[in-house]
């Protein structure tokens, strides 16, 4: 099945699989915080849209879908940088917290600082397959 795929198409397929894994990972990791913070919906929704665009790009493999995937991968870098900013923990004034907030802070999992850069990694792999410099073969 993959014999007829060019290297560019295989790289976009790899990036699409990356979006699938990111969808599962972000759903599992953000599940507890969906009710508390609405911004936690961004990574799973973004991953789902990337998965759909990636599947269409690999299946159709024409210039329009390749360019749409290329633009979406550039947006993925912006999401990685935005997620990195949101995962930074500001120094909180623990003296002004209520007892309930203090208990919540002590039981809450720490946000992994480099986790959002997984979107950047997917983008780099996919961008290698969609760059015009590499002559993406279009059927």
N, C-alpha and C positions, 0 to 999 in steps of 0.2 A: 504494500500500500504506500509506504513512504519512499519507494524507489524513484518515483516520478517527481518527488518534491525537490526543489532546489534548496541550497543552503539557506537562502534568505527566507524561504517559506518555512523551513524547519526552525529557524530562529524565532519567527513570529509564532509558530506553534508552541515553542518552549515558553515564550512570554505569555501566551494564552493559558498554558498550564500553570504558570506562575500566578496569574490572576485567579485561577480556580483554587489553588492552595491558599492564597491570601484571603479569598472569600471565606473559606472554612475556618482559617486561623482567626480572622478578625471577628467572625461570629462567635466563636468559642471564647475568645479573650475578652470581648466587650459585652458579652451577654448580661453580666451582672450590672453593668453601668448604663444600659440602654434607658432605663427609667430615670436615672439621675442626670445624665448629660446628653443633650440632643446631638452634640458634635460627634459622639461615638458612632452615629449612624453613617458617617461619611465613608470610612474605609470599606465596610461591606457593600454599600451601594456602588461605590466607585469600582470595586473589584467585580461586581456583577455586571456592570455596564462594560468594563474592559473585557470580561469573558465573552460577552455577546459580540462585541465588535471584533475581538480576536477570532472567534469562530467564523464569523462572516468573512473576515479578511483571508483566512486560510482556505475556506471553502470556495469563495468566489475568485480570489487572487487576481483582481484587476486594479488598475491605477487608482480608481476612486476609493476603494476599500483600503488599499495600502496607505493612501494619504490620510484617510480618517484615522486609521490605526496609528500612523506616525504622529499626528496631532494629539491623539489621546495619550500616547506614551510621553510626549512632552508635558502634558498636563499631569501625568503621573509623577514627574519630578517635582512639580509644584506641590502636589499632595504630600510627597515625602518630606519636603521642607516645612510645610504647614504642620504636619503631624509631629515633626521633631520639635517645633516651637511649642505645640500643645502638650507634649510630653515632658517639657521642662517643668520642674517643680519649683515654684517660687518659694522663698523663705516665708513661712507663715508665722504670725505672732501667736504662739501657743498659749500665752497668758489670756488672750481675749476670746478664746474658744469656750463654748459651753461644754458641760460634761458630756452630753450626747455627741457633740462634734468631736470631742477628744477620743471617745471610744470608737467612733467611726473611723477616724484617722489612724488609730492604732491597728484596726482590723483590715483596713483597705490594703490591697496589693499595690506595690510600688509600680509605677508606669515604667516599662522598659524604654530607655532613652533611645536606643538605636533601632527599635522595631519598625518605626515608620520608614526607615531607609530601605526596607525590603521592596517598597514600591519603586524606589530609585533603581534597585538592581534589576527588577523586571523591565523597567524602562530602558536601561542600557542594553540588555539582551535584545529586546524588541527593536530598538532603534538601529542596531546593527543590521537587522534584516530589512528595514524599511528605508534606509538611506538611499538616495539616488546615486551616490558615489559607487555603490556596490552593484549597480545595474540590476535592480529587482526585476526578474523575468516575469512578464505579464502574459497570460494566455489570451 
